[in-house]
Each structure stands twice: as C-alpha cells, then as structure tokens.
Amino acid sequence: MSNQEVNNVDKIPTEQKGAFHSFLKSLASFSGDLSSLTCPAFLLAPVSLIEYSEYWTQQPDLFTDITTSDDEVERMTAFVKWFISSLNASYARRVPKGEWEKKPYNPILGEQYKMHWEDLNGSGETRVLCEQVSHHPPITGFCIKNDKHGLVLNGHTGQKTRFSSTSLICDQVGQCVLQLKNRGDEAYMFSYPSVTVNGIWYAAPYVELTGTSYVQSTTGLYCTIEYSSRGWISGERNHFKCYIRRNSNPKEYVYKIEGQWSGKSTLTPFDSKSSVPFLDVTELTPATMHVEDVENQDEMESRKIWQKVSDAIRANDTQTAGIEKTRIENKQREERTARLEAKKEWEPKYFDWVDQHPTVTNLQRMLTSTVKGKYSPATSGNWVIKE
C-alpha cells in the first residue's frame, strides 16, 4: 500500500464486513464485465450513474468560451480548457472532501435525467438531457445545449469494467460531438479516458485516469491528451499531457498543455521554453444546478426511480436499500420478459441511433489518417437527440 493511501477496513460496519470480504473474493475470481456484481451497500453512492453526465458542463462559462475567439487555434485551446475542467468535475470535485469514491447505481433501461445549469459569467442557461438507451450493454445517450451561444453536445457513453491486480478498470466506450452552430457547424469529436479505481482492498476507493483521449475538429486541428497515474516511487496523481497539432503537420505541435486535471496546468508554445499558466481548476466556481423536485418528476426520471433506495442509503438502512433496489431490478426483468414474449422492441423516448453519422464518419477519417493505428473507434454511429 502506498503511504498516501488510506485504510478504512477497520471502519466498515460490523454487519457488513462479511459482505465486503465476499465482494473482494468475487472480484478476485470474476472474469468478464463486472457490472453484474453486487456491491456492498456501504460502498454505494445514493445516485445513479446517469447523473454523472451533468458534470461535463459544471463550468458553463468555459463551455461557451469555446465559441468566443475568431481564431481556430484559440477555439481548440478553449475546448481543451473546458474539457480539463469537466474531468475535474466528473472525477475529483464531485467526491466530498474526506469521503471516498463510491459506486453509483446502474441505470435501468429508459431511465432519464433532466437538469440545467444557471447562467455563470454570461454563459446563459445550459440544459442537460440524458436517457439510458441500452441496459445490456449499459449505454447512456445525452444531449447538452446552450441556445444563447449555439452549442450542442451530443453523444453516448458506456462502460466495460474489468478487474486487474488490485484495481477496477473501466474502459469508457462511445464518443461525443460538439457542434458550434454560430461557427458554420464547426464540430469537435472526442473520446473518453479509461478510469482506474484504486484502494478498493482498503475500503477507500479513489479514481485515476489512464490511456489517451483524442479530439478532432473540422478545422483540421486535433489533439491527444495522455493521462498518467502516480507510480510506486515517483510521479504525481492525476497528471495529463496534451498536444494540439494540425492534421497537415502532425510532427510539430502548436501548443503543449501539461499539469494536473485536478489542479494546475501550463501552456507552452512550440519552439518555446517558457510556459504560461493555463488553468487552475481549484479556483473555479461551479454554476448553480437545477433539478425538478422529485414529486414533480416523471416516473422514469432517475431520482424518482431510486428515491427509496437513496433515502435508505443516506439513513444507513442497508437492509431497506437492498430490498428496494431488488424490487426495481425485478420489475425491469419482468418488463423485459414481457417484451420478449410479445416480440416487441423497446424504443428510447428522446434519442435515435444513427449508424453512419456523417459528422462522426468524417472526423474519424481525418483522425485515423493522421494518428494511424493509435485510434480505433468501435463504431462510426452515435445516439442523437430526436428533433
């Protein structure tokens, strides 16, 4: 164990120590996708995974800043700044200080999440709409819009989870396309990092990002964002290194951006030894988020579906949480069986699958021809919001 890791095993409630050790044994012997394993209640977060899409635009002012500059390089630089801020919101800021990473619920088929971020520094209202479009495999479709600045972020994400040594590794599959309507439909396609959950054996899980994210713009600019975790002997946690390049000249970078996605980073132009401050996410103030009260939500909205489970977890009533969670899962199985017997296909309410999305296909072609075998998307399709 690293001297910076925390051991919470002695703090596990007595009645749940058996469940925790059984969970560890299951991890050690399990092969395949781990999403089907039952997690001990004290490691559960009282929230569905579908809500995590909100964190992409917790800083709506950085989101809308992407459209501000008339210079395409500066727009890509603004994109990277927003993207790094979204990583911090998604994987660091959302975990309360002094607490540990916990497993959210697996969204049920058709589960929905609706919210909006209020204006921050003239950003206008940014609306988020998510729907669980598949349960096996788990896939969430989402659309984030800011009408004032002409921004539409449309995409889908799924998770393939496996166990390696002492860590959980979650490969995030899917892709997103950000369109700038006020820039002649300029678009940016990007992929997600892999997530590694460490510290499970000590009941103090924490997240690190690994792998590489790719961003490709219709302007002919692309960037690679490489993530590295802290090593046994040296290195800092949550480190990233980003290079902005042109497809026409991939051997030379325009900018190098490097630092911590949970802290400070710097920007260095090509052929320069001088760096300038780029972003300090610890100084950011999130916008105010708004979600309808549960009593006013539709039956398929996330907080309505999981209300009794979440209330029980917050009250440390693990028995009731387990009973209510099982009830939801059994209802889903019954509905699936009924659809199979009726030979009826389930259809999402808000999203359609576009198998060969023209923007995705074009941007993938630009990127793969430049980075060769390093980027290999699983699909050229996308889940898009219904008009």
C-alpha positions in Angstrom: 0.0 0.0 0.0 1.3 3.5 -0.9 2.0 5.7 2.1 -0.6 8.2 0.7 -3.4 5.7 0.6 -5.9 5.4 3.4 -7.1 2.1 5.0 -10.7 2.2 6.1 -11.2 -1.6 6.7 -11.5 -1.1 10.4 -14.3 1.5 9.9 -16.5 -1.0 8.0 -19.8 -1.6 9.9 -19.6 -4.9 11.7 -22.7 -6.2 10.0 -21.2 -5.5 6.6 -17.7 -6.8 7.0 -18.8 -10.3 5.7 -20.3 -8.7 2.6 -17.1 -6.7 2.0 -14.9 -9.7 2.1 -17.3 -11.7 -0.1 -17.2 -8.8 -2.6 -13.3 -8.9 -2.6 -13.4 -12.6 -3.2 -15.8 -12.2 -6.1 -13.6 -9.6 -7.7 -10.5 -11.7 -7.4 -12.2 -14.7 -9.1 -14.5 -12.9 -11.6 -13.9 -12.7 -15.3 -15.7 -10.6 -17.8 -17.8 -7.5 -17.2 -18.1 -6.6 -13.5 -21.3 -4.5 -13.8 -23.4 -7.5 -12.8 -21.6 -7.9 -9.4 -23.5 -6.7 -6.3 -21.6 -4.0 -4.4 -21.8 -3.8 -0.6 -24.2 -1.1 0.5 -21.6 1.0 2.3 -19.7 1.3 -1.0 -22.8 2.5 -2.9 -23.4 6.2 -3.7 -27.1 7.3 -3.4 -27.1 8.4 -7.1 -27.5 6.8 -10.5 -24.6 6.8 -12.9 -26.8 8.6 -15.5 -26.5 11.8 -13.4 -22.7 12.0 -13.9 -23.3 13.5 -17.4 -24.1 16.8 -15.7 -20.5 17.3 -14.7 -19.4 17.8 -18.3 -20.8 21.4 -18.1 -20.4 22.3 -14.4 -18.4 25.2 -15.8 -20.8 26.6 -18.4 -18.8 29.7 -18.9 -15.7 27.7 -20.0 -18.1 25.6 -22.2 -19.4 28.7 -24.0 -16.0 30.3 -24.2 -15.2 27.8 -26.9 -17.2 29.9 -29.4 -15.7 33.3 -28.4 -12.5 33.6 -30.4 -12.3 34.1 -34.2 -9.1 32.1 -34.2 -9.4 28.4 -34.7 -6.4 27.5 -32.6 -7.7 29.6 -29.7 -11.1 27.8 -30.1 -9.3 24.4 -29.8 -7.4 25.7 -26.8 -10.6 26.9 -25.2 -12.1 23.4 -25.9 -9.2 21.8 -24.0 -9.6 24.1 -21.1 -13.3 23.2 -20.8 -12.5 19.5 -21.3 -10.0 19.5 -18.4 -12.4 21.3 -16.2 -15.0 18.7 -17.0 -12.6 15.9 -15.9 -12.1 17.6 -12.6 -15.8 18.0 -12.1 -16.5 14.4 -13.1 -13.8 12.6 -11.2 -12.5 14.8 -8.4 -14.7 17.7 -7.3 -17.9 15.7 -7.1 -16.4 13.5 -4.3 -16.9 15.5 -1.0 -13.7 16.2 0.9 -12.9 13.5 3.4 -15.1 10.9 1.6 -14.2 8.2 -0.9 -15.3 7.2 -4.4 -18.5 5.1 -4.2 -20.3 3.1 -6.8 -23.4 4.7 -8.4 -26.5 2.6 -9.4 -26.5 1.0 -12.8 -29.3 3.0 -14.7 -32.3 1.0 -15.7 -33.5 0.9 -19.3 -35.3 4.1 -20.3 -34.1 6.0 -17.1 -34.0 9.7 -17.7 -32.2 12.6 -16.2 -33.0 16.3 -16.8 -31.4 19.3 -15.3 -29.9 22.7 -16.2 -27.0 24.9 -15.2 -27.9 28.5 -14.5 -26.1 31.5 -16.0 -22.4 31.8 -15.0 -20.5 34.9 -16.2 -22.9 35.5 -19.1 -23.0 31.9 -20.2 -26.7 31.7 -20.4 -28.7 28.5 -19.5 -27.1 25.2 -20.3 -29.6 22.3 -20.4 -28.8 18.6 -19.9 -30.9 15.7 -21.1 -29.9 12.0 -20.6 -31.5 8.7 -21.3 -30.4 5.1 -20.7 -30.7 3.8 -24.3 -29.4 0.3 -23.5 -29.0 -1.9 -20.4 -27.0 -4.8 -21.9 -24.5 -3.4 -22.7 -25.1 -0.2 -20.5 -25.2 2.9 -22.7 -26.3 6.4 -21.9 -27.3 8.9 -24.6 -27.0 12.6 -23.7 -27.5 16.0 -25.2 -26.3 19.2 -23.7 -27.4 22.5 -25.2 -26.7 26.2 -24.8 -29.0 28.1 -27.2 -27.6 31.5 -26.3 -24.2 30.5 -27.7 -25.3 28.0 -30.3 -23.6 24.9 -28.6 -24.9 21.4 -29.0 -23.0 18.5 -27.3 -24.5 15.1 -28.4 -23.1 11.7 -27.6 -23.2 8.4 -25.8 -21.1 6.7 -23.2 -20.9 3.1 -21.9 -18.6 1.2 -19.6 -16.7 -2.1 -19.9 -15.4 -2.9 -16.5 -12.8 -5.5 -15.5 -10.6 -6.3 -12.6 -6.8 -6.2 -12.8 -4.5 -7.0 -9.9 -5.9 -4.8 -7.1 -7.8 -2.3 -9.2 -11.0 -1.9 -11.2 -10.5 -0.7 -14.7 -13.4 0.9 -16.5 -13.0 1.5 -20.2 -15.4 4.2 -21.4 -16.7 3.5 -24.8 -18.7 5.8 -27.1 -18.0 9.3 -28.4 -19.3 12.8 -28.4 -19.7 15.5 -31.0 -19.8 19.2 -30.0 -21.2 21.5 -32.7 -20.7 25.2 -32.8 -23.8 26.4 -34.6 -22.6 30.0 -34.8 -19.3 28.9 -36.5 -20.9 27.3 -39.5 -21.5 24.0 -37.8 -17.8 23.7 -36.8 -17.6 20.4 -34.9 -15.3 18.6 -32.4 -15.4 14.9 -31.8 -13.8 13.5 -28.7 -13.3 10.2 -26.8 -13.0 9.4 -23.1 -10.2 8.3 -20.9 -10.2 5.0 -19.1 -10.9 5.1 -15.3 -8.9 3.1 -12.8 -10.4 2.7 -9.3 -7.7 2.0 -6.7 -7.8 1.5 -3.0 -10.7 -1.0 -3.1 -8.9 -3.5 -0.9 -8.6 -0.8 1.8 -12.3 0.3 1.6 -11.0 3.7 0.5 -11.5 3.8 -3.4 -10.2 6.7 -5.4 -10.1 7.3 -9.2 -7.2 7.9 -11.6 -7.4 8.3 -15.3 -5.3 6.4 -17.8 -5.0 6.0 -21.6 -5.4 8.7 -24.2 -8.3 10.9 -25.2 -8.4 12.2 -28.8 -10.1 15.4 -30.1 -10.6 16.1 -33.8 -12.0 19.3 -35.2 -13.4 20.0 -38.6 -10.9 23.0 -38.7 -8.1 20.5 -39.3 -6.8 20.7 -35.7 -6.6 17.7 -33.4 -5.1 16.9 -30.0 -4.1 14.0 -27.9 -4.5 14.0 -24.1 -2.4 11.4 -22.3 -3.1 10.5 -18.7 -0.7 9.0 -16.2 -1.2 7.9 -12.6 1.2 8.2 -9.7 3.9 5.4 -9.8 5.1 3.4 -6.8 8.2 5.6 -6.4 7.6 8.9 -8.3 5.1 10.9 -10.3 2.0 12.9 -9.4 -1.5 11.8 -9.2 -4.0 13.0 -12.0 -1.3 14.1 -14.5 -2.0 14.8 -18.1 -0.1 15.9 -21.2 -1.9 17.4 -24.2 -0.5 18.3 -27.6 -2.5 20.4 -30.1 -1.5 19.7 -33.7 -2.6 20.2 -37.2 -3.6 17.2 -39.3 -1.5 18.7 -42.1 1.7 18.8 -40.0 1.4 16.2 -37.1 5.2 16.2 -36.4 5.1 19.7 -34.9 2.7 20.7 -32.1 1.1 24.1 -31.8 0.8 24.0 -28.0 1.7 21.6 -25.3 -0.5 21.7 -22.2 0.6 19.8 -19.1 -0.3 19.5 -15.4 -2.9 18.0 -13.2 -6.5 17.8 -14.3 -7.4 18.2 -10.6 -5.1 21.1 -10.1 -2.9 23.5 -12.1 -1.7 23.2 -15.7 0.5 25.2 -18.0 0.7 26.0 -21.7 3.9 26.0 -23.8 4.0 27.1 -27.5 6.1 25.1 -29.9 9.8 26.1 -30.0 9.5 27.9 -26.7 11.0 27.0 -23.3 8.7 29.4 -21.5 5.3 28.2 -20.1 2.4 30.3 -19.0 -0.4 29.4 -16.6 -3.3 27.6 -18.4 -5.9 26.5 -15.8 -6.2 26.1 -12.1 -9.4 24.1 -11.5 -9.2 24.7 -7.7 -10.1 28.3 -8.4 -13.2 27.6 -10.4 -16.7 28.3 -9.0 -19.4 25.8 -10.4 -22.6 27.2 -11.7 -25.8 26.7 -9.8 -27.6 23.5 -10.9 -31.3 23.0 -11.0 -33.3 19.7 -10.9 -37.0 19.5 -10.5 -38.2 18.3 -7.1 -38.9 14.5 -7.1 -42.6 15.0 -6.7 -42.7 16.9 -9.9 -40.7 14.4 -11.9 -41.9 11.9 -14.5 -42.0 8.2 -13.4 -38.9 7.4 -15.5 -36.7 10.2 -14.1 -33.7 9.0 -12.2 -34.3 10.5 -8.7 -37.9 9.3 -8.8 -36.9 5.8 -9.7 -34.2 5.5 -7.0 -35.7 7.7 -4.3 -36.4 5.0 -1.7 -33.0 3.3 -2.3 -31.2 6.7 -1.9 -33.2 7.7 1.2 -32.3 4.3 2.8 -28.6 4.6 2.0 -28.5 8.1 3.4 -30.1 6.8 6.6 -27.6 3.9 6.8 -30.5 1.5 6.4 -28.8 -1.1 4.2 -31.5 -3.7 4.6 -34.2 -1.4 3.2 -31.8 -0.2 0.5 -31.2 -3.7 -0.6 -35.0 -4.6 -0.7 -35.9 -1.5 -2.7 -33.0 -2.0 -5.1 -34.1 -5.6 -5.7 -37.6 -4.5 -6.3 -36.5 -2.1 -9.1 -34.3 -4.7 -10.7 -37.0 -7.4 -10.6 -39.5 -5.1 -12.2 -37.1 -4.5 -15.0 -36.6 -8.2 -15.6 -40.4 -8.7 -15.7 -40.8 -5.9 -18.3 -38.0 -7.4 -20.4 -39.6 -10.8 -20.3 -43.0 -9.4 -21.3 -41.4 -7.6 -24.3 -39.7 -10.8 -25.4 -42.9 -12.7 -25.2 -44.7 -10.0 -27.2 -41.8 -9.8 -29.6 -41.8 -6.1 -29.1 -38.6 -3.9 -29.4 -38.1 -1.2 -26.7 -37.5 2.3 -28.1 -35.9 5.3 -26.4 -38.1 8.3 -25.9 -35.6 11.0 -26.7 -32.8 9.5 -28.8 -32.3 7.8 -32.1 -29.4 5.6 -33.2 -27.7 6.9 -36.4 -25.5 4.1 -37.7 -23.2 6.1 -40.0 -23.3 9.5 -38.6 -21.9 11.8 -41.3 -20.0 14.2 -38.9 -18.6 11.3 -36.9 -17.5 9.4 -40.0 -15.8 12.5 -41.4 -13.9 13.3 -38.2 -12.9 9.7 -37.6 -11.5 9.6 -41.2 -9.5 12.8 -40.5 -8.1 11.4 -37.2 -7.3 7.9 -38.2 -5.4 9.0 -41.3 -3.2 11.2 -39.1 -2.6 9.0 -36.0 -2.7 5.8 -37.9 -3.3 2.7 -35.7 -3.4 4.6 -32.4 -7.1 5.4 -32.6 -9.6 2.7 -33.5 -13.2 3.6 -32.8 -15.7 0.7 -32.2 -18.4 2.4 -34.2 -19.0 5.3 -36.5 -22.5 5.8 -35.2 -23.9 7.9 -32.5 -27.1 8.3 -30.4 -28.6 11.7 -31.3 -31.4 13.7 -29.9 -34.7 13.4 -31.7 -35.8 16.5 -33.5 
